[in-house]
Amino acid sequence: MAGMMDLKEELNEALDRLVTYCMNSVQIDPDLYREYDVKRGLRDKNGKGVLTGLTEISDVVATRMEDGVEVPDEGSLYFQGYNVMDLIKGRKGQRYKFEEITYLLLFGSLPNERQLTAFINILSDLQELAGGFVRDVIMKAPSSNIMNSLQKSIITLYSYDERPEDTSMRNVLRQSLQLIAKMPLMSIYAYHAYNHFHMDASLLIRNPRNEYSTAENILRVLRPEGTFSELEAEVLDVALVLHAEHGGGNNSTFTTHVVTSSGTDTYSAVAAAIASLKGPKHGGANLKVLEMFDEIKANVKDWNDREEITDYLEKILSKQAFDGSGLIYGMGHAVYTLSDPREVVLKEYTRLLAEEKGRMDEFKLYENVEAISKKLIFSHRNSGKPVCANVDFYSGFLYSMLGIPKELFTPIFAIARISGWSAHRLEELGNNSKIIRPAYKYVGHHRAYETMEERTKI
């Protein structure tokens, strides 16, 4: 027994030395990045993404040409050439806008009534999960992070597929439709399993209704009573549309392109995209916004006092408040400057829901923080580049008003974005692209081999 304890102590000491060694050895001289003109984060010195591919699926526009010079402009987002603003305006009470947009992203054109009905029926037929799958995959070893549970479910679907490795367009489209249809249930059942086994809540497993839209079924299957208002379903449907696609350069979609280019299967490619979206710098940003506003609410007595709000936001920017990062979360975007069109739309729907829920005081606080932050960040940066709120600014507040738990914020994002991922995977396969392989410059030193006797201890 004493020998085992000695061995464990030696192992722990060795691990400590190894960590110290790694921390010292992995630090690369920042000047080398400038010397070799490395596009860190695949961005140029102005923060603009470097061109790594071509796509016809969506276009993210934030500038216009003026006298031969590129200048900031109001943001625009296009799906297959259609302005998202126009697509949302065309909703007019339509219950299946997310399904219509999914069709558009996959097939490149808006469906007529017959095509949309057929498409909705296909998704309805594919959405249910076998009882054995729910019991053996989702209910066993539930994770506190639903994104991990979602990954597990997606990877396991490989074993249920008779042709999992077939990367023909027809087969990948079939697999994509199944994932688009099944991800809502996989996510929500995973949440209920976590809530039951980790939080000691009652286990709720409710079947979806074939006549319901994706948004309606999410609310039905999630809520204990299974009911919802027409506005609640409409707001969630619009949120799914706005999150469905955002160009080929965002981290998770680029991951889809990279992994697809290797020739791997659909389930592995989507699991990789899920891993990317899970990161707090990508899909988890709205959680940080919600946490920040909890701090603001606790520290600002008068939510209508712009001077008091300004003082606290100044503390956040100077790293004296909230998490010490100096960031006002939900403000700023890699592409958009004057406005994020997704935020513009989502803000109006958040207002409508706040009115229905009697939470306009909170909505006005969000408005005040948004307006004040634009000016504060602009003055602090001294870059001359305008700053706007992004889609994450209001989405967390909107989800909270819908009764969606924080654990499902990022999975809801994934439920929407699987439509865009699928379209980009098909586009990558259809263009027979080379495997994506950017270069890394070696800046270490070549060394002669040392025998065991010659080596010094770490």
MARKEGU-926377 format. One record per residue (C-alpha): residue in one letter; y, x, z. Coordinates in steps of 0.25 Angstrom, whole numbers, plus 5000, padded with zeros to 4 digits. Each point is the difference from the previous one (the first is absolute). Example, Ala and Ser with C-alpha at 12.3 -4.5 7.8 and 13.67 -1.06 7.14 Angstrom:
2
   r     yy     xx     zz
   A   4982   5049   5031
   S   5014   5006   4998
//
This chain:
458
   r     yy     xx     zz
   M   5000   5000   5000
   A   5009   5011   5004
   G   4997   5007   4986
   M   5004   4987   4993
   M   5014   5000   5008
   D   5002   5014   4996
   L   4997   4997   4985
   K   5010   4988   5000
   E   5011   5008   5007
   E   4998   5011   4989
   L   5000   4990   4989
   N   5013   4994   5006
   E   5007   5013   5001
   A   4996   5004   4986
   L   5005   4987   4995
   D   5014   5002   5007
   R   5000   5014   4993
   L   4997   4994   4987
   V   5011   4990   5001
   T   5010   5010   5004
   Y   4996   5009   4988
   C   5000   4988   4990
   M   5014   4996   5005
   N   5005   5014   4998
   S   4994   5002   4987
   V   5003   4987   4993
   Q   5015   5002   5001
   I   5005   5003   4986
   D   5014   5007   4998
   P   5009   4988   4996
   D   5007   5010   4991
   L   4988   5001   4991
   Y   5001   4986   4996
   R   5014   5002   4995
   E   4996   5013   4993
   Y   4988   4994   4992
   D   5008   4987   4998
   V   4989   4992   5007
   K   5002   4985   4998
   R   4997   4996   5015
   G   4995   4986   5001
   L   5000   5000   4984
   R   5015   4998   5001
   D   5011   5009   4994
   K   5012   5006   5008
   N   5007   4986   5000
   G   4988   4993   5005
   K   4996   4993   4987
   G   4986   4999   4997
   V   4995   5010   4989
   L   4993   4993   4988
   T   4985   5001   5001
   G   4996   4988   4991
   L   5003   4988   4991
   T   4998   4986   5003
   E   5003   4986   4994
   I   4996   4992   5013
   S   5014   5000   5008
   D   5013   5007   4999
   V   5009   5003   5012
   V   5015   5001   4996
   A   5011   5005   5009
   T   5010   5007   4991
   R   5008   4997   4987
   M   5006   5009   4990
   E   5016   5001   5000
   D   5007   5009   4990
   G   4987   5008   4999
   V   4999   5002   5015
   E   4989   4993   5009
   V   5006   4992   5011
   P   4994   4991   5011
   D   4998   4986   4997
   E   4995   4987   5006
   G   4985   5002   5001
   S   4991   4992   4990
   L   4985   4999   5000
   Y   4992   4996   4988
   F   4985   4996   4999
   Q   4995   5001   4986
   G   5014   4999   4995
   Y   5004   4988   5008
   N   5011   5001   5010
   V   4994   4997   5014
   M   5012   4992   5003
   D   4997   4991   4988
   L   4986   4999   5004
   I   5003   4995   5014
   K   5011   4990   4995
   G   4989   4994   4991
   R   4992   4997   5012
   K   5006   4986   5002
   G   4990   4995   5010
   Q   4988   5006   4993
   R   4989   5003   5010
   Y   4993   5011   4993
   K   5011   5010   4996
   F   4993   5012   5006
   E   4988   4997   4991
   E   5008   4998   4988
   I   5007   5014   5002
   T   4986   5006   5002
   Y   4996   4994   4987
   L   5013   5006   4994
   L   4997   5014   5006
   L   4986   5000   4995
   F   5001   4994   4986
   G   5014   5004   4996
   S   5005   4985   4998
   L   5003   4988   5007
   P   4989   4990   5000
   N   5001   4986   4994
   E   4996   4988   5009
   R   4985   5001   4995
   Q   4999   5015   5002
   L   5006   4999   5014
   T   4991   4989   5004
   A   4988   5008   4996
   F   5005   5012   5006
   I   5002   4993   5014
   N   4986   4994   4999
   I   4994   5014   4998
   L   5007   5006   5012
   S   4996   4988   5008
   D   4986   5001   4996
   L   5000   5015   5004
   Q   5008   5000   5013
   E   4988   4996   5010
   L   4992   5010   5007
   A   4986   4999   5003
   G   4996   4997   5015
   G   4992   5012   5000
   F   5012   5009   4996
   V   5009   4994   5010
   R   4989   5002   5011
   D   4995   5014   4996
   V   5013   5007   4995
   I   5012   4993   5005
   M   4995   4996   5014
   K   4993   5013   5003
   A   5009   5011   5006
   P   5013   4994   4998
   S   5012   5009   4999
   S   5013   4999   5007
   N   5007   5003   4987
   I   4997   4989   4990
   M   5002   5010   4988
   N   4988   5008   5004
   S   4992   4987   5001
   L   5005   4997   4986
   Q   4996   5013   4995
   K   4986   4999   5006
   S   4998   4986   4994
   I   5004   5005   4986
   I   4991   5012   5000
   T   4989   4991   5005
   L   5002   4991   4988
   Y   4995   5011   4991
   S   4986   4998   5006
   Y   5000   4985   4996
   D   5004   5003   4986
   E   4989   5001   4989
   R   5009   5009   4991
   P   5009   5008   5010
   E   5002   5012   4992
   D   5002   4993   4987
   T   5015   5004   4996
   S   5001   4991   4987
   M   5012   4992   4999
   R   4992   4987   5001
   N   4993   5004   5013
   V   5012   5006   5007
   L   5007   4987   4997
   R   4989   4992   5006
   Q   5000   5009   5012
   S   5015   4999   5001
   L   5000   4985   5000
   Q   4990   5000   5011
   L   5008   5009   5009
   I   5013   4992   4997
   A   4993   4988   5004
   K   4992   5005   5012
   M   5011   5009   5007
   P   5007   4989   5007
   L   4987   4995   5008
   M   4996   5015   5002
   S   5013   5003   5007
   I   5001   4987   5008
   Y   4986   5000   5005
   A   5001   5014   5004
   Y   5012   4997   5008
   H   4993   4988   5007
   A   4988   5010   5003
   Y   5010   5010   5006
   N   5007   4989   5008
   H   4987   4995   5005
   F   4992   5013   5003
   H   5012   5008   5005
   M   5010   4990   5005
   D   4990   4990   5006
   A   5006   4988   4991
   S   4991   4989   4995
   L   4993   5003   4987
   L   5006   4992   4988
   I   4993   5000   4987
   R   5005   4989   4990
   N   4996   4998   4986
   P   5011   5000   4989
   R   5003   4988   4991
   N   4998   5001   4985
   E   5012   4991   4998
   Y   5009   5009   5008
   S   5008   5012   4995
   T   4999   5014   5005
   A   5012   4998   5009
   E   4995   4986   5005
   N   4986   5006   5003
   I   5005   5012   5008
   L   5008   4990   5009
   R   4988   4991   5001
   V   4990   5010   5003
   L   5009   5008   5010
   R   5006   4989   5008
   P   4992   4993   5011
   E   5004   4986   4996
   G   4999   5004   4985
   T   5013   4992   4997
   F   5013   5005   4993
   S   5013   4994   4994
   E   5003   5000   4986
   L   5012   5010   5002
   E   4991   5010   5008
   A   4990   5000   4988
   E   5011   5002   4990
   V   5006   5011   5008
   L   4987   5008   5001
   D   4997   4997   4985
   V   5013   5007   4996
   A   4998   5011   5010
   L   4986   5003   4993
   V   5007   5000   4986
   L   5011   5010   5005
   H   4989   5009   5005
   A   4990   4999   4989
   E   5006   5012   4991
   H   5010   5010   5001
   G   4998   5011   4989
   G   4990   5011   4998
   G   5007   5010   5009
   N   4999   4994   5014
   N   4990   5007   5008
   S   4988   4990   5000
   T   5001   4997   4985
   F   5002   5015   4997
   T   4987   5002   5008
   T   4993   4989   4992
   H   5004   5008   4987
   V   4995   5013   5006
   V   4987   4995   5005
   T   4997   4992   4988
   S   5003   5012   4991
   S   4988   5007   5006
   G   4990   4989   4995
   T   4996   4994   5013
   D   4996   4986   5003
   T   5010   4988   5003
   Y   4996   4999   5015
   S   5003   5015   5002
   A   5013   4999   4993
   V   5005   4988   5008
   A   4996   5006   5013
   A   5008   5012   4997
   A   5012   4991   4997
   I   4998   4993   5013
   A   5000   5013   5007
   S   5013   5004   4994
   L   5007   4986   5003
   K   4995   5001   5015
   G   5010   5012   5002
   P   5012   4996   5008
   K   5009   5007   4989
   H   4995   4990   4990
   G   4994   4986   5004
   G   5003   5001   5015
   A   5015   5001   4999
   N   5003   4985   5003
   L   4993   5002   5014
   K   5010   5011   5003
   V   5011   4991   4996
   L   4995   4989   5010
   E   4998   5010   5011
   M   5015   5005   4998
   F   5005   4986   5000
   D   4993   4998   5014
   E   5008   5012   5005
   I   5013   4995   4994
   K   4998   4986   5006
   A   4997   5006   5014
   N   5012   5009   4999
   V   5011   4992   4993
   K   5004   4989   5009
   D   5009   4992   4990
   W   4992   4999   4987
   N   5013   4996   4993
   D   5009   5011   5005
   R   5000   5009   4988
   E   5007   5011   5008
   E   4989   5000   5011
   I   4989   5000   4989
   T   5008   5012   4993
   D   5000   5008   5013
   Y   4985   4999   5001
   L   4997   5003   4986
   E   5008   5012   5001
   K   4991   5004   5012
   I   4988   4998   4991
   L   5006   5009   4989
   S   5003   5011   5010
   K   4986   5000   5005
   Q   5004   4994   5014
   A   4993   4987   4999
   F   4987   4993   4995
   D   4990   5011   4995
   G   5009   5012   4999
   S   4998   5001   4985
   G   5014   4997   4996
   L   4996   4990   4991
   I   5004   4985   4998
   Y   4987   4995   4995
   G   5000   4990   4988
   M   5013   5007   4995
   G   4999   5008   4987
   H   4990   5002   4989
   A   4995   5011   4991
   V   5005   4993   4987
   Y   5009   4988   5004
   T   5015   5003   5005
   L   5009   4988   4998
   S   4989   4989   5003
   D   4985   4999   5000
   P   4997   4987   4992
   R   4988   4997   5009
   E   5008   5000   5012
   V   5011   4991   4994
   V   4989   4989   4997
   L   4993   5002   5013
   K   5013   4999   5008
   E   5003   4986   4995
   Y   4986   4995   5003
   T   5001   5006   5014
   R   5013   4993   5002
   L   4993   4987   4996
   L   4988   5002   5009
   A   5010   5004   5012
   E   5007   4987   4998
   E   4987   4992   5001
   K   4995   5008   5012
   G   5014   5000   5007
   R   5001   5015   5000
   M   5013   5002   4993
   D   5006   5008   5011
   E   4990   5011   4997
   F   5002   4999   4985
   K   5015   5002   5002
   L   4997   5012   5009
   Y   4992   5005   4988
   E   5011   4998   4991
   N   5010   5007   5009
   V   4991   5012   5001
   E   4998   5000   4985
   A   5015   5000   4997
   I   5004   5010   5011
   S   4989   5009   4996
   K   5004   5002   4986
   K   5014   5005   5004
   L   4995   5009   5011
   I   4988   5007   4993
   F   5010   5002   4988
   S   5010   5007   5009
   H   4990   5008   5007
   R   4993   5005   4988
   N   5012   5005   4992
   S   4992   4999   4987
   G   5008   4990   4993
   K   4988   4992   4997
   P   5000   4985   5005
   V   4989   4995   5009
   C   4994   4986   5000
   A   4989   4993   5008
   N   4986   5000   4994
   V   4989   4990   5000
   D   4995   5004   5014
   F   5013   4996   5006
   Y   4998   4985   5001
   S   4985   4999   4997
   G   4995   5003   5015
   F   5010   4990   5005
   L   4995   4990   4989
   Y   4985   5002   5004
   S   5003   4999   5015
   M   5006   4986   4997
   L   4987   4996   4992
   G   4992   5004   5013
   I   4993   5012   4992
   P   4996   5010   5011
   K   5005   5014   4998
   E   4986   5005   4998
   L   5000   4993   4987
   F   5014   5004   4994
   T   4994   5012   4992
   P   4988   4992   4996
   I   5009   4989   4994
   F   5007   5011   4992
   A   4986   5004   4995
   I   4996   4986   4997
   A   5012   4999   4991
   R   5000   5014   4994
   I   4985   5000   4996
   S   5005   4992   4988
   G   5009   5012   4996
   W   4989   5010   5003
   S   4990   4993   4991
   A   5010   4999   4989
   H   5003   5015   5001
   R   4985   5004   5001
   L   4997   4992   4987
   E   5012   5007   4993
   E   4995   5014   5004
   L   4986   4997   4995
   G   5005   4994   4987
   N   5009   5012   4997
   N   4988   5010   5002
   S   5009   5009   5007
   K   4997   5014   5005
   I   4996   5002   5014
   I   5013   5001   5008
   R   5002   5015   5005
   P   5013   5005   5004
   A   5002   5015   5003
   Y   5002   5007   5014
   K   5005   5014   5000
   Y   4992   5010   5009
   V   5010   5007   5009
   G   4990   5007   5009
   H   4995   5014   4999
   H   4987   5005   4994
   R   4992   5008   5011
   A   4988   5009   5000
   Y   4987   4995   5006
   E   4997   5005   5014
   T   4987   5002   5006
   M   4996   4993   5013
   E   5003   5013   5008
   E   5013   5002   4993
   R   5006   4986   5004
   T   5009   4998   5011
   K   4998   4987   5009
   I   5009   4988   4997
//
